[in-house]
């Protein structure tokens, strides 16, 4: 391993060694300063965008609602359980979620350091610092995203399988790896691909050391099933398993998976500094791999990181929507690979490679700093905050206990306002985009009819229609749902029109 490599250097190279180490120290010091700056500025980040949706679902479950039966959503149940834990332990405010996000970031960075420790202390520190800077530079909307949370489980599984390869004395690391990956699959099923890769890797490690290969693979597979099985049992006992499977097989896989797909490289151009970060990390990772190959140091840890890059690319590509936070798994593997050569600066004949790696890290630090400054207080988040607070003021004190409000929205703030007011909806639909794509499909027609039936059984006090639809459309999208438009016109009157939404009030009450 890198720590144990003894290198004989000449006195003339001592100055180069000292310079390289000093330069590396300056780069890591600069990264540390950037992280402190970004972390301090992040303390005021609001709960925004996707996180309030999961908070709302977790609150409704706490009130007795059954996921999928009473709340139609494409997310997997592990996200609800995590957010329920946040609400129980840290409360529902902005600060509580910041504590959770920063604590999870700290755990992920500690794991990155542990994974990269065999490459050297400098590599371990650089991996942890670079990933922290990447996350904090993303802004408030990326806090607590499921793909970010997933990195801890993906990298944890890789770290444990690598430990098994390195000593192989016990199967316990493989059992823990399976548990970690199973937990990850309850957040996003895409983690199942990495679970299978690591099971095959564990089996190969056992075969190479003349141990039963099937036992090693079975440990990862078997323990990986425990988490999903436990969550499935919870859903079954609550009455949500059948609705979950119905949503998954009849809507999420055949319909939602194809919605809003974008050319992925083109989508990267829409991420602030997205292509720059990816290109720089890719160049550093390629250089580190080249030096490892030339020095015959392409060990299991670098090998797993290389396979992880492949998984991360598939994770991003298979979702197809081009959203920035879908890159987290790719970044989680790219960062420790890109920094895995930091501790080889003392080798005289590699000073050119060392200079290239240092230069790349400097550029990455600058780019992440620029991204972090731009993302600190973006206009769109401020506008969304104002919209949420405006709707809260419009509805506060006007809905009697036990009555409901229905929002037609996706992530523009409608559900967030309901969460702050602790108001429920008369239907199980959190979002309205289900009704405006693939409209001739029988399942979408079924969802439309269910929605109208729910509104008819429990007419809401107010109906709030948000202007911006997803993936497209404005207020005019209601015309594509004639039965809903007619129902609104018959029983409701436009009471208020604000920036970004309209409030319809019931014409009469029983």
DONUZA-124212 format. One record per residue (C-alpha): residue number from 1; residue in three letters; z, x, y. Coordinates in nm, 4 decimals. Each point is the difference from the previous one (the first is absolute). Layout:
PT pos code       c3       c1       c2
PT NUM  Ala        Z        X        Y
...
END
This chain:
PT pos code       c3       c1       c2
PT   1  Unk   0.0000   0.0000   0.0000
PT   2  Unk  -0.0526   0.1046   0.3606
PT   3  Unk   0.3657   0.0970   0.0522
PT   4  Unk  -0.0082   0.2491  -0.2833
PT   5  Unk  -0.3232   0.1802   0.0862
PT   6  Unk   0.0766   0.3622   0.0865
PT   7  Unk  -0.2506   0.1542   0.2355
PT   8  Unk  -0.0191   0.3716   0.0829
PT   9  Unk  -0.1001   0.0515   0.3597
PT  10  Unk  -0.0731   0.3122   0.1960
PT  11  Unk   0.1880   0.0891   0.3171
PT  12  Unk  -0.3134  -0.0742   0.1986
PT  13  Unk   0.0042  -0.3568  -0.1258
PT  14  Unk   0.3628  -0.0570   0.0919
PT  15  Unk  -0.0990  -0.0930   0.3535
PT  16  Unk  -0.2517  -0.2525  -0.1299
PT  17  Unk   0.2654  -0.1464  -0.2275
PT  18  Unk   0.2460  -0.0336   0.2855
PT  19  Unk  -0.2641  -0.1514   0.2245
PT  20  Unk  -0.1026  -0.2509  -0.2647
PT  21  Unk   0.3560  -0.1050  -0.0665
PT  22  Unk   0.0751  -0.0304   0.3694
PT  23  Unk  -0.3144  -0.2066   0.0520
PT  24  Unk   0.0927  -0.2243  -0.2911
PT  25  Unk   0.3473  -0.0419   0.1463
PT  26  Unk  -0.1485  -0.0982   0.3356
PT  27  Unk  -0.2273  -0.2579  -0.1630
PT  28  Unk   0.2863  -0.1540  -0.1977
PT  29  Unk   0.2164   0.0080   0.3121
PT  30  Unk  -0.2723  -0.1833   0.1910
PT  31  Unk  -0.0228  -0.2615  -0.2736
PT  32  Unk   0.3778  -0.0431   0.0086
PT  33  Unk  -0.0068  -0.0495   0.3759
PT  34  Unk  -0.2788  -0.2558  -0.0292
PT  35  Unk   0.1944  -0.1929  -0.2640
PT  36  Unk   0.3158  -0.0085   0.2124
PT  37  Unk  -0.2020  -0.1259   0.2953
PT  38  Unk  -0.1813  -0.2671  -0.2019
PT  39  Unk   0.3127  -0.1080  -0.1869
PT  40  Unk   0.1929  -0.0412   0.3264
PT  41  Unk  -0.2782  -0.2086   0.1495
PT  42  Unk  -0.0219  -0.2067  -0.3175
PT  43  Unk   0.3587  -0.1231   0.0295
PT  44  Unk  -0.1205  -0.2759   0.2285
PT  45  Unk  -0.2812  -0.1153  -0.2263
PT  46  Unk  -0.0030  -0.3774  -0.0440
PT  47  Unk  -0.0289  -0.1905  -0.3246
PT  48  Unk  -0.3699  -0.0825   0.0197
PT  49  Unk  -0.3199  -0.0925  -0.1843
PT  50  Unk   0.0476  -0.0125  -0.3811
PT  51  Unk   0.3733   0.0673  -0.0259
PT  52  Unk   0.1074  -0.3359   0.1552
PT  53  Unk  -0.2129  -0.1809  -0.2592
PT  54  Unk   0.1933   0.1608  -0.2840
PT  55  Unk   0.3289  -0.0616   0.1842
PT  56  Unk  -0.0941  -0.3670   0.0272
PT  57  Unk  -0.0773  -0.0263  -0.3714
PT  58  Unk   0.3244   0.1802  -0.0894
PT  59  Unk   0.1972  -0.2366   0.2264
PT  60  Unk  -0.1646  -0.3060  -0.1539
PT  61  Unk   0.0791   0.1276  -0.3504
PT  62  Unk   0.3598   0.0446   0.1100
PT  63  Unk  -0.0046  -0.3640   0.1107
PT  64  Unk  -0.1116  -0.1131  -0.3443
PT  65  Unk  -0.3801   0.0179   0.0183
PT  66  Unk  -0.1832   0.1243  -0.3087
PT  67  Unk  -0.2631   0.2677   0.0635
PT  68  Unk  -0.3583  -0.1082  -0.0677
PT  69  Unk   0.1069  -0.3556  -0.0868
PT  70  Unk   0.1361  -0.0671   0.3499
PT  71  Unk  -0.1610   0.2961   0.1804
PT  72  Unk  -0.3663   0.0788  -0.0592
PT  73  Unk  -0.0505   0.3734   0.0508
PT  74  Unk  -0.2067   0.2831  -0.1529
PT  75  Unk   0.2747   0.2618   0.0200
PT  76  Unk   0.1922   0.1036  -0.3088
PT  77  Unk   0.3661  -0.1012  -0.0426
PT  78  Unk   0.1455   0.3494   0.0290
PT  79  Unk  -0.0684  -0.0143   0.3737
PT  80  Unk   0.2067  -0.3186   0.0311
PT  81  Unk   0.2919   0.1563  -0.1857
PT  82  Unk  -0.0025   0.3073   0.2241
PT  83  Unk  -0.0044  -0.2101   0.3146
PT  84  Unk   0.2744  -0.2226  -0.1375
PT  85  Unk   0.2063   0.3150  -0.0453
PT  86  Unk  -0.0692   0.1046   0.3586
PT  87  Unk   0.1086  -0.3408   0.1310
PT  88  Unk   0.3176   0.0079  -0.2096
PT  89  Unk   0.1017   0.3571   0.0831
PT  90  Unk  -0.1415   0.0671   0.3472
PT  91  Unk  -0.0611  -0.3398   0.1527
PT  92  Unk  -0.3155  -0.1528   0.1428
PT  93  Unk  -0.0218   0.1897   0.3278
PT  94  Unk  -0.2367   0.2718   0.1119
PT  95  Unk   0.2589   0.2767  -0.0337
PT  96  Unk   0.0833  -0.0892  -0.3584
PT  97  Unk  -0.3636   0.0320  -0.0990
PT  98  Unk  -0.0286   0.3313   0.1858
PT  99  Unk   0.2979   0.1307  -0.1991
PT 100  Unk  -0.1673  -0.1101  -0.3228
PT 101  Unk  -0.3357   0.1527   0.0900
PT 102  Unk   0.1513   0.3319   0.1086
PT 103  Unk   0.2263   0.0157  -0.3053
PT 104  Unk  -0.2973  -0.0609  -0.2303
PT 105  Unk  -0.1962   0.2660   0.1883
PT 106  Unk   0.2912   0.2411  -0.0445
PT 107  Unk   0.0085  -0.0661  -0.3742
PT 108  Unk  -0.3750   0.0463  -0.0320
PT 109  Unk   0.0103   0.3273   0.1950
PT 110  Unk   0.2895   0.1278  -0.2126
PT 111  Unk  -0.2041  -0.0754  -0.3109
PT 112  Unk  -0.3019   0.1769   0.1494
PT 113  Unk   0.2193   0.3027   0.0619
PT 114  Unk   0.1287  -0.0075  -0.3576
PT 115  Unk  -0.3502  -0.0311  -0.1402
PT 116  Unk  -0.1337   0.2882   0.2093
PT 117  Unk   0.3081   0.2209  -0.0422
PT 118  Unk  -0.1562   0.2042  -0.2847
PT 119  Unk  -0.2763   0.0985   0.2451
PT 120  Unk   0.2637   0.1469   0.2325
PT 121  Unk   0.2457  -0.1113   0.2657
PT 122  Unk  -0.2618   0.0163   0.2727
PT 123  Unk  -0.2363  -0.2225  -0.1952
PT 124  Unk   0.2796  -0.2466  -0.0738
PT 125  Unk   0.0989  -0.0182   0.3662
PT 126  Unk  -0.3602  -0.0314   0.1167
PT 127  Unk  -0.0742  -0.2835  -0.2441
PT 128  Unk   0.3060  -0.1987   0.1065
PT 129  Unk  -0.0559   0.0564   0.3724
PT 130  Unk  -0.3714  -0.0745  -0.0076
PT 131  Unk   0.0433  -0.3301  -0.1834
PT 132  Unk   0.2800  -0.1026   0.2378
PT 133  Unk  -0.2233   0.0755   0.2965
PT 134  Unk  -0.2853  -0.1964  -0.1555
PT 135  Unk   0.2160  -0.3081  -0.0507
PT 136  Unk   0.1699   0.0072   0.3402
PT 137  Unk  -0.3319   0.0550   0.1758
PT 138  Unk  -0.1317  -0.3275  -0.1428
PT 139  Unk   0.2011  -0.2305   0.2221
PT 140  Unk   0.2194  -0.3042  -0.0526
PT 141  Unk  -0.2502  -0.2050  -0.1989
PT 142  Unk   0.0011   0.2521  -0.2861
PT 143  Unk   0.3787  -0.0072  -0.0419
PT 144  Unk   0.0999  -0.1227  -0.3446
PT 145  Unk  -0.3548  -0.0633  -0.1186
PT 146  Unk  -0.0165  -0.0375  -0.3785
PT 147  Unk  -0.2415   0.2901  -0.0429
PT 148  Unk   0.2455   0.2234   0.1869
PT 149  Unk   0.2872  -0.1198  -0.2182
PT 150  Unk  -0.2128   0.0613  -0.3084
PT 151  Unk  -0.0305   0.3750   0.0657
PT 152  Unk   0.3626   0.0541  -0.1021
PT 153  Unk  -0.0639  -0.1494  -0.3443
PT 154  Unk  -0.3382   0.1659  -0.0534
PT 155  Unk   0.1208   0.3460   0.0948
PT 156  Unk   0.3297  -0.0514  -0.1824
PT 157  Unk  -0.1878  -0.0690  -0.3216
PT 158  Unk  -0.2156   0.3097   0.0501
PT 159  Unk   0.3039   0.2186   0.0712
PT 160  Unk   0.1761  -0.1138  -0.3160
PT 161  Unk  -0.3066   0.0491  -0.2209
PT 162  Unk  -0.0439   0.3484   0.1495
PT 163  Unk   0.3615   0.0790  -0.0884
PT 164  Unk  -0.0662  -0.1066  -0.3569
PT 165  Unk  -0.2998   0.2350  -0.0181
PT 166  Unk   0.2069   0.2854   0.1397
PT 167  Unk   0.2989  -0.0227  -0.2367
PT 168  Unk  -0.0629  -0.2758  -0.2545
PT 169  Unk   0.3538   0.0143  -0.1331
PT 170  Unk   0.0663  -0.3677   0.0600
PT 171  Unk  -0.1946  -0.3256   0.0141
PT 172  Unk   0.2276  -0.1328   0.2733
PT 173  Unk  -0.2351   0.0988   0.2867
PT 174  Unk  -0.2745  -0.2034  -0.1642
PT 175  Unk   0.2239  -0.3053  -0.0266
PT 176  Unk   0.0885   0.0327   0.3691
PT 177  Unk  -0.3667   0.0501   0.0858
PT 178  Unk  -0.0836  -0.3237  -0.1791
PT 179  Unk   0.2724  -0.1876   0.1861
PT 180  Unk  -0.1257   0.1323   0.3352
PT 181  Unk  -0.3582  -0.0958  -0.0717
PT 182  Unk   0.1013  -0.3420  -0.1298
PT 183  Unk   0.1874  -0.0625   0.3246
PT 184  Unk  -0.3107   0.1050   0.1893
PT 185  Unk  -0.2133  -0.2482  -0.1918
PT 186  Unk   0.2212  -0.2856   0.1196
PT 187  Unk  -0.1017   0.0995   0.3540
PT 188  Unk  -0.3696   0.0556  -0.0665
PT 189  Unk  -0.1694  -0.0325  -0.3378
PT 190  Unk  -0.2345   0.2879   0.0874
PT 191  Unk   0.2861   0.2328  -0.0955
PT 192  Unk  -0.0769  -0.0936  -0.3604
PT 193  Unk  -0.2968   0.2370   0.0097
PT 194  Unk   0.2285   0.2932   0.0859
PT 195  Unk   0.2455  -0.1162  -0.2654
PT 196  Unk  -0.2699   0.0357  -0.2654
PT 197  Unk  -0.1112   0.3385   0.1353
PT 198  Unk   0.3552   0.1341  -0.0158
PT 199  Unk   0.0549  -0.1414  -0.3487
PT 200  Unk  -0.3103   0.1884  -0.1188
PT 201  Unk   0.1169   0.3136   0.1831
PT 202  Unk   0.3417  -0.0172  -0.1658
PT 203  Unk  -0.1642  -0.0403  -0.3397
PT 204  Unk  -0.2200   0.3035   0.0636
PT 205  Unk   0.3022   0.2048   0.1049
PT 206  Unk   0.1753  -0.0877  -0.3238
PT 207  Unk  -0.3083   0.0839  -0.2059
PT 208  Unk  -0.0328   0.3411   0.1619
PT 209  Unk   0.3581   0.0856  -0.0864
PT 210  Unk  -0.0327  -0.1263  -0.3601
PT 211  Unk   0.2132  -0.3096   0.0555
PT 212  Unk  -0.0933  -0.3572  -0.1012
PT 213  Unk  -0.2501  -0.1010   0.2674
PT 214  Unk   0.0303  -0.3698  -0.0702
PT 215  Unk   0.3746   0.0034   0.0673
PT 216  Unk  -0.0452   0.1493   0.3464
PT 217  Unk  -0.2714  -0.2477   0.0935
PT 218  Unk   0.1993  -0.2902  -0.1419
PT 219  Unk   0.3025   0.0921   0.2133
PT 220  Unk  -0.1996  -0.0311   0.3225
PT 221  Unk  -0.1780  -0.3146  -0.1165
PT 222  Unk   0.3077  -0.1710  -0.1426
PT 223  Unk   0.2385   0.0664   0.2868
PT 224  Unk  -0.2780  -0.0819   0.2449
PT 225  Unk  -0.0087  -0.3540  -0.1366
PT 226  Unk   0.3677  -0.0678   0.0683
PT 227  Unk  -0.0291  -0.0578   0.3736
PT 228  Unk  -0.2958  -0.2404  -0.0161
PT 229  Unk   0.1626  -0.1776  -0.2959
PT 230  Unk   0.3254  -0.0481   0.1924
PT 231  Unk  -0.1831  -0.1396   0.3028
PT 232  Unk  -0.2126  -0.2251  -0.2226
PT 233  Unk   0.3177  -0.1310  -0.1638
PT 234  Unk   0.1473  -0.0748   0.3429
PT 235  Unk  -0.3136  -0.1900   0.0993
PT 236  Unk  -0.0031  -0.1880  -0.3305
PT 237  Unk   0.3614  -0.1139   0.0276
PT 238  Unk  -0.0568  -0.1073   0.3609
PT 239  Unk  -0.3189  -0.1894  -0.0799
PT 240  Unk  -0.2357   0.2341   0.1830
PT 241  Unk  -0.1732   0.1854  -0.2833
PT 242  Unk  -0.2682  -0.2602  -0.0738
PT 243  Unk  -0.0903  -0.0423   0.3710
PT 244  Unk  -0.0099   0.3783   0.0340
PT 245  Unk  -0.2427   0.0372  -0.2902
PT 246  Unk  -0.2079  -0.2867   0.1345
PT 247  Unk  -0.0207   0.1667   0.3432
PT 248  Unk  -0.0782   0.3389  -0.1534
PT 249  Unk  -0.2691  -0.1035  -0.2452
PT 250  Unk  -0.1666  -0.2840   0.1897
PT 251  Unk   0.0276   0.1203   0.3597
PT 252  Unk   0.1104   0.3610   0.0607
PT 253  Unk  -0.2273   0.1704  -0.2525
PT 254  Unk  -0.3177  -0.2090   0.0201
PT 255  Unk   0.0092  -0.1001   0.3695
PT 256  Unk   0.2487   0.1859   0.2202
PT 257  Unk  -0.0977   0.3420  -0.1401
PT 258  Unk  -0.3473  -0.0405   0.1489
PT 259  Unk   0.1140  -0.1324   0.3373
PT 260  Unk  -0.0283   0.2184   0.3089
PT 261  Unk  -0.1490   0.2958  -0.1834
PT 262  Unk  -0.1383   0.2757   0.2214
PT 263  Unk  -0.1939   0.3273  -0.0381
PT 264  Unk   0.2943   0.2317  -0.0540
PT 265  Unk  -0.1223   0.3095   0.1823
PT 266  Unk  -0.1021  -0.2221   0.2907
PT 267  Unk   0.3457  -0.1569  -0.0067
PT 268  Unk   0.1575   0.3445   0.0295
PT 269  Unk  -0.1758   0.0355   0.3337
PT 270  Unk   0.2052  -0.2936   0.1244
PT 271  Unk   0.3292   0.1708  -0.0822
PT 272  Unk   0.1263   0.2064   0.2937
PT 273  Unk  -0.0805   0.3603  -0.0985
PT 274  Unk  -0.0493  -0.1247  -0.3559
PT 275  Unk  -0.2981   0.2140  -0.0897
PT 276  Unk   0.1436   0.3052   0.1750
PT 277  Unk   0.3220  -0.0177  -0.2013
PT 278  Unk  -0.1817  -0.0590  -0.3279
PT 279  Unk  -0.2481   0.2839   0.0567
PT 280  Unk   0.2713   0.2489   0.0994
PT 281  Unk   0.2182  -0.0895  -0.2974
PT 282  Unk  -0.3006   0.0150  -0.2295
PT 283  Unk  -0.0943   0.3478   0.1231
PT 284  Unk   0.3564   0.1277  -0.0416
PT 285  Unk   0.0285  -0.1517  -0.3474
PT 286  Unk  -0.3340   0.1531  -0.1041
PT 287  Unk   0.1041   0.3417   0.1323
PT 288  Unk   0.3330  -0.0195  -0.1814
PT 289  Unk  -0.1714  -0.0986  -0.3240
PT 290  Unk  -0.2495   0.2834   0.0352
PT 291  Unk   0.2753   0.2565   0.0521
PT 292  Unk   0.1969  -0.1429  -0.2941
PT 293  Unk  -0.3081   0.0177  -0.2228
PT 294  Unk  -0.0814   0.3554   0.1085
PT 295  Unk   0.3601   0.1091  -0.0546
PT 296  Unk   0.0275  -0.1799  -0.3357
PT 297  Unk   0.2813  -0.2176   0.1336
PT 298  Unk  -0.1513  -0.3445  -0.0552
PT 299  Unk   0.3146  -0.1339  -0.1662
PT 300  Unk   0.0991  -0.3518  -0.1069
PT 301  Unk   0.1364  -0.0900   0.3426
PT 302  Unk  -0.3220   0.0849   0.1780
PT 303  Unk  -0.1918  -0.1647  -0.2816
PT 304  Unk   0.1948  -0.3236   0.0445
PT 305  Unk  -0.0560   0.0127   0.3750
PT 306  Unk  -0.3722   0.0381  -0.0596
PT 307  Unk   0.0021  -0.3007  -0.2351
PT 308  Unk   0.2110  -0.1804   0.2587
PT 309  Unk  -0.2737   0.0525   0.2568
PT 310  Unk  -0.2361  -0.1775  -0.2366
PT 311  Unk   0.2458  -0.2843  -0.0459
PT 312  Unk   0.0581  -0.0235   0.3762
PT 313  Unk  -0.3736  -0.0245   0.0642
PT 314  Unk  -0.0306  -0.2760  -0.2623
PT 315  Unk   0.3066  -0.1757   0.1457
PT 316  Unk  -0.1665  -0.0034   0.3421
PT 317  Unk  -0.3453  -0.0853  -0.1278
PT 318  Unk   0.0877  -0.2737  -0.2469
PT 319  Unk   0.1711  -0.2051   0.2704
PT 320  Unk  -0.3133   0.0329   0.2071
PT 321  Unk   0.1380  -0.1244   0.3302
PT 322  Unk   0.0234   0.3379   0.1707
PT 323  Unk   0.3467  -0.0586   0.1422
PT 324  Unk   0.1715   0.3169   0.1140
PT 325  Unk   0.3189  -0.0423  -0.2002
PT 326  Unk  -0.1993  -0.0187  -0.3254
PT 327  Unk  -0.0405   0.3785   0.0397
PT 328  Unk   0.3699   0.0722  -0.0566
PT 329  Unk  -0.0275   0.0917  -0.3709
PT 330  Unk  -0.2920   0.2308   0.0741
PT 331  Unk   0.1996   0.1673   0.2762
PT 332  Unk   0.3082   0.0209  -0.2207
PT 333  Unk  -0.1902   0.2248  -0.2414
PT 334  Unk  -0.2213   0.1778   0.2544
PT 335  Unk   0.2887   0.1259   0.2142
PT 336  Unk   0.1868   0.2054  -0.2654
PT 337  Unk  -0.3305   0.1323  -0.1343
PT 338  Unk  -0.1138   0.1040   0.3478
PT 339  Unk   0.3274   0.1841   0.0665
PT 340  Unk   0.0430   0.1532  -0.3463
PT 341  Unk  -0.1202   0.3433   0.1154
PT 342  Unk   0.2307   0.0405   0.2983
PT 343  Unk   0.2309   0.2422  -0.1825
PT 344  Unk  -0.2837   0.2345  -0.0975
PT 345  Unk  -0.0378   0.1350   0.3521
PT 346  Unk   0.1724   0.3209  -0.1076
PT 347  Unk  -0.2959   0.1032  -0.2179
PT 348  Unk  -0.1971   0.2460   0.2106
PT 349  Unk  -0.3481  -0.0574  -0.1412
PT 350  Unk   0.0280  -0.3715   0.0674
PT 351  Unk   0.0727   0.0228   0.3687
PT 352  Unk  -0.3285  -0.1716   0.0872
PT 353  Unk   0.0844  -0.2979  -0.2167
PT 354  Unk   0.3488   0.0028   0.1514
PT 355  Unk  -0.1449  -0.0083   0.3496
PT 356  Unk  -0.2269  -0.2905  -0.0967
PT 357  Unk   0.2906  -0.1979  -0.1436
PT 358  Unk   0.2140   0.0709   0.3048
PT 359  Unk  -0.2834  -0.1023   0.2298
PT 360  Unk  -0.0517  -0.3202  -0.1954
PT 361  Unk   0.3693  -0.0858   0.0198
PT 362  Unk  -0.0008   0.0644   0.3742
PT 363  Unk  -0.2984  -0.2309   0.0460
PT 364  Unk   0.1635  -0.2666  -0.2167
PT 365  Unk   0.3182   0.0216   0.2044
PT 366  Unk  -0.1968  -0.0424   0.3229
PT 367  Unk  -0.2023  -0.2934  -0.1365
PT 368  Unk   0.3107  -0.1747  -0.1347
PT 369  Unk   0.1716   0.0534   0.3325
PT 370  Unk  -0.2891  -0.1606   0.1849
PT 371  Unk  -0.0063  -0.2871  -0.2479
PT 372  Unk   0.3751  -0.0485   0.0281
PT 373  Unk  -0.0085  -0.0161   0.3790
PT 374  Unk  -0.2829  -0.2543  -0.0049
PT 375  Unk   0.1681  -0.2106  -0.2697
PT 376  Unk   0.3430  -0.0031   0.1649
PT 377  Unk  -0.0600  -0.3009   0.2263
PT 378  Unk  -0.3423  -0.1494  -0.0742
PT 379  Unk  -0.1156  -0.2941   0.2025
PT 380  Unk  -0.0708  -0.2214  -0.3012
PT 381  Unk   0.3573   0.0266  -0.1281
PT 382  Unk   0.1410  -0.0811   0.3439
PT 383  Unk  -0.2277  -0.3031   0.0190
PT 384  Unk   0.1062  -0.1145  -0.3451
PT 385  Unk   0.3673   0.0354   0.0939
PT 386  Unk  -0.0560  -0.2099   0.3118
PT 387  Unk  -0.1847  -0.2619  -0.2046
PT 388  Unk   0.2824  -0.0235  -0.2523
PT 389  Unk   0.2637  -0.0357   0.2705
PT 390  Unk  -0.2120  -0.2570   0.1827
PT 391  Unk  -0.0242  -0.2160  -0.3119
PT 392  Unk   0.3725   0.0391  -0.0647
PT 393  Unk   0.0695  -0.1322   0.3508
PT 394  Unk  -0.2456  -0.2863  -0.0462
PT 395  Unk   0.1639  -0.1193  -0.3225
PT 396  Unk   0.3651   0.0926   0.0461
PT 397  Unk   0.2287  -0.3045  -0.0144
PT 398  Unk  -0.2855  -0.2447  -0.0505
PT 399  Unk  -0.0058  -0.0277  -0.3789
PT 400  Unk   0.2790  -0.1994  -0.1608
PT 401  Unk   0.1758   0.1352  -0.3049
PT 402  Unk  -0.1990  -0.0667  -0.3153
PT 403  Unk  -0.3287  -0.0445   0.1826
PT 404  Unk  -0.2881   0.2448  -0.0110
PT 405  Unk  -0.2695   0.1839   0.1944
PT 406  Unk  -0.3345   0.1002  -0.1489
PT 407  Unk  -0.1850   0.3032   0.1319
PT 408  Unk  -0.3676   0.0756  -0.0549
PT 409  Unk   0.0068   0.3766   0.0263
PT 410  Unk  -0.0084   0.3275  -0.1927
PT 411  Unk   0.1743   0.2866   0.1809
PT 412  Unk  -0.0150  -0.1023   0.3661
PT 413  Unk   0.3686  -0.0931   0.0202
PT 414  Unk   0.0338  -0.3580  -0.1194
PT 415  Unk   0.2024   0.0703  -0.3131
PT 416  Unk   0.2009   0.2589   0.1944
PT 417  Unk   0.1049  -0.2678   0.2491
PT 418  Unk   0.0958  -0.2363  -0.2825
PT 419  Unk   0.2131   0.2758  -0.1514
PT 420  Unk   0.1831   0.0609   0.3284
PT 421  Unk   0.0615  -0.3751   0.0378
PT 422  Unk   0.0786  -0.0449  -0.3717
PT 423  Unk  -0.2537  -0.2803  -0.0280
PT 424  Unk  -0.1886  -0.0834  -0.3174
PT 425  Unk  -0.3474  -0.1460  -0.0496
PT 426  Unk  -0.0866  -0.3275  -0.1751
PT 427  Unk  -0.2527   0.1746  -0.2260
PT 428  Unk   0.0249   0.3149  -0.2090
PT 429  Unk  -0.2778   0.1701   0.1991
PT 430  Unk   0.1058   0.2920   0.2174
PT 431  Unk  -0.3526   0.0677   0.1241
PT 432  Unk  -0.3078  -0.2075   0.0692
PT 433  Unk  -0.2833   0.2342  -0.0980
PT 434  Unk   0.0010  -0.1341  -0.3566
PT 435  Unk  -0.1722  -0.3120   0.1300
PT 436  Unk  -0.2860   0.1690   0.1836
PT 437  Unk  -0.1710   0.2244  -0.2530
PT 438  Unk  -0.1902  -0.0863  -0.3177
PT 439  Unk   0.0373  -0.3597   0.1110
PT 440  Unk  -0.2272  -0.1349  -0.2753
PT 441  Unk   0.2115   0.1594  -0.2716
PT 442  Unk   0.1988  -0.2581  -0.2009
PT 443  Unk   0.3244   0.1930   0.0384
PT 444  Unk  -0.0302   0.0119   0.3798
PT 445  Unk  -0.0759  -0.3718  -0.0004
PT 446  Unk   0.3166  -0.0496  -0.2064
PT 447  Unk   0.2021   0.2020   0.2526
PT 448  Unk  -0.1406  -0.2069   0.2852
PT 449  Unk   0.0930  -0.3249  -0.1705
PT 450  Unk   0.3483   0.1281  -0.0795
PT 451  Unk   0.0485   0.1003   0.3631
PT 452  Unk  -0.1005  -0.3423   0.1308
PT 453  Unk   0.2229  -0.1715  -0.2552
PT 454  Unk   0.2992   0.2121   0.1024
PT 455  Unk  -0.0573  -0.0765   0.3676
PT 456  Unk  -0.0299  -0.3708  -0.0815
PT 457  Unk   0.3239  -0.0073  -0.1991
PT 458  Unk   0.2033   0.1868   0.2644
PT 459  Unk  -0.1794  -0.0123   0.3344
PT 460  Unk   0.1234   0.2952   0.2075
PT 461  Unk   0.1510  -0.0533   0.3417
PT 462  Unk  -0.2455   0.2493   0.1420
PT 463  Unk  -0.3190   0.1634  -0.1182
PT 464  Unk  -0.0689   0.3432   0.1525
PT 465  Unk  -0.3576   0.1244  -0.0214
PT 466  Unk  -0.0580   0.3646   0.0843
PT 467  Unk  -0.3252   0.0973   0.1602
PT 468  Unk  -0.0763   0.3100  -0.2012
PT 469  Unk  -0.0928  -0.0632  -0.3607
PT 470  Unk  -0.0388   0.2557  -0.2766
PT 471  Unk  -0.2329   0.1545  -0.0892
PT 472  Unk  -0.1848  -0.1792   0.2790
PT 473  Unk  -0.0103  -0.3188   0.2010
PT 474  Unk   0.1797  -0.1597   0.2919
PT 475  Unk   0.1206  -0.3509   0.0801
PT 476  Unk  -0.3416  -0.1265  -0.1068
PT 477  Unk   0.0757   0.0823  -0.3643
PT 478  Unk   0.1775  -0.3347  -0.0341
PT 479  Unk  -0.3412  -0.1679   0.0224
PT 480  Unk  -0.0781   0.1588  -0.3376
PT 481  Unk   0.2849  -0.2074  -0.1470
PT 482  Unk  -0.1011  -0.3519   0.1139
PT 483  Unk   0.2732  -0.1830  -0.1890
PT 484  Unk   0.2697   0.2116   0.1669
PT 485  Unk  -0.1591  -0.0423   0.3435
PT 486  Unk  -0.0060  -0.3774  -0.0486
PT 487  Unk   0.3624  -0.0033  -0.1164
PT 488  Unk   0.1092   0.1936   0.3098
PT 489  Unk  -0.1990  -0.2228   0.2338
PT 490  Unk   0.1452  -0.3142  -0.1533
PT 491  Unk   0.3651   0.0963   0.0015
PT 492  Unk   0.0466   0.2738   0.2593
PT 493  Unk  -0.0612   0.0742   0.3644
PT 494  Unk  -0.0609   0.3365   0.1611
PT 495  Unk   0.3271   0.0618   0.1829
PT 496  Unk  -0.0252   0.3601   0.1189
PT 497  Unk  -0.2575   0.2739   0.0046
PT 498  Unk   0.1254   0.3551   0.0361
PT 499  Unk  -0.1574   0.3400  -0.0190
PT 500  Unk  -0.1113   0.0197  -0.3622
PT 501  Unk   0.1228  -0.3327  -0.1392
PT 502  Unk   0.0112  -0.3766   0.0421
PT 503  Unk   0.2890  -0.2335  -0.0784
PT 504  Unk  -0.0738  -0.3488  -0.1303
PT 505  Unk   0.2849  -0.2559   0.0075
PT 506  Unk   0.0281  -0.3142  -0.2137
PT 507  Unk  -0.1153  -0.3149   0.1749
PT 508  Unk   0.2756  -0.2125  -0.1455
PT 509  Unk   0.3078   0.0424  -0.2174
PT 510  Unk   0.1296  -0.2342  -0.2721
END
